[in-house]
Amino acid sequence: MDKVSQEFNVTLPSDAVEVLSVYGDLLISDFLFLYGPQFAVEKGLWMSEFVRDGHATIPHLVLPSEGGMFFFGHTVEGDSLFLEHRSGGWKVSAFRRNWADWWESDLTLVDWLVGVFEGRVATDWMPEWPDKHWFE
């Protein structure tokens, strides 16, 4: 994830860097794909251009645009997941494709992931998870 920080000239939160370094570039339980060292820059560049070209629902620029959000993953249903720097640090936000809306949380990446996998967070747009996750 050092390459991401250098390429985008940003300091991401250390807990997010740790999680994405270990679990990034993986599809989790056939639903959630997190970007890690292999794909984060490529996907970020693509999403940044996509948003700059005009996306009706994603309200903020994406890194590498200055001050942009960090695009950290997607779901198989087309939801786009971001870390947005707001008051209090980097918080999870998402474009929810099936709702065609913008969703914001006050959770860090780690807190959001734990809440999602425990079925406490984003229950209306995340699946019921299996007892044990598998990775591809």
N, C-alpha and C positions, 0 to 999 in steps of 0.2 A: 504494500500500500504506500510505500515511500515514493514510488513512481507516480502515483496518483497525486499525492501532496505536491510533488515537484512540478508535475505537468500543469496542475490547476492553480499552483501558487496559493495553497490553502492549508491550514492546520485543522485536520479533522479530529474529533474527540478520540482520545486514546482507547476507550472501551469499544467504540465502533471500529477502529482500525484493527484491534485484536480480533473481534468477532469476524469481520470481513476477511481478514488474513487467513483465518482457520476455516470458516464456513463459506467464504465467497467462492464464486465460480462453480457453485453447486446448485442442483435442483433438489429441493427438500420435499419429500413425500409427494412427488409428482404435481406440486402446485406452486411453490414459492422458489424463485430463482434470485439469489443474492450475488451481486457483482463483487469480485475480489481482484487481486493483483492482475489477473489475466485479461479481464473484460471491462473493468471500471472506466478506464480512460476512453476506450473505443466507444462504449455505450454512452458515456457522458458527452463526448463530442457529438455523437449522433443526436442525442436528446436536446442538447443545447441549440443545435441548428434547427431542429424540428420546432422548438418553442419560439425561437427568434423569427421563424417564418410565419408564425401566427397560429397559436393553439387557443381556441376559444375558452378553454376551461383551466388550463395550467396558468396561474396568475403571476408567476415570477420567473425570472431568468434562471438558467441552469449553468453550473460550472462547465466550462471555464469562463463564462461571462462573469465579470467582476461582481462580487456580492451574490452570486447565484447559488442555487440549491445544489446539493450533491445527489445525483441519481444513483441509488444504491441497489435497485432491484425491480422485479416485476412479478406478477402472478401469471399463471397460464390463461387467465381470463382477460388479460390485457390491462390490469391495474398497474400504474407506474408509481414506484415508491421513492421518496426523497427524504433527505435530511435538510431541514430548512433552518438557517441560523436566525433565531428570534431572541427576544429577551429571555434570558435564562439559559441560553446555549442552543445546541443543535437538537431539533425536535423532528419527529416523524410526521410527514404529510404525504398525501397520496391523491393521484387522479384515479378515481374509481370509474372504470370504463362502463360497467353495467348501469351505473347511476348517472353517468356523464356529469359528475360533480367533483368538487375539490373538498378534501377531508383533511382536517388538521388535528393533531394531538398535542399534548404537553409532555409526551414521553420521549426519552432518549431511545436510541436504536435498541440497546440491550433490554430496557424495560418493556419496550413495545414487543419485541420478539418473544420474550418470556410470557408476557400477557396474552399474545396471540396463541402461542403453543399451549398455554394452560386454558384457553377458551374464555378468558376474561376481557379481551380487547378485540374490537373490530368483529364482533360475533355476527353482525349482519352481512359481512362481505368476505369473511374468511371461512374456510371449510371446518367441519368437525374433524379434528385431527386424530390419527390413529394413536394407539397407546405407545407405539414405538415408531420413530421416524426413520426413513431410509433416504439415502443420498445418492445422487448420480453425478 
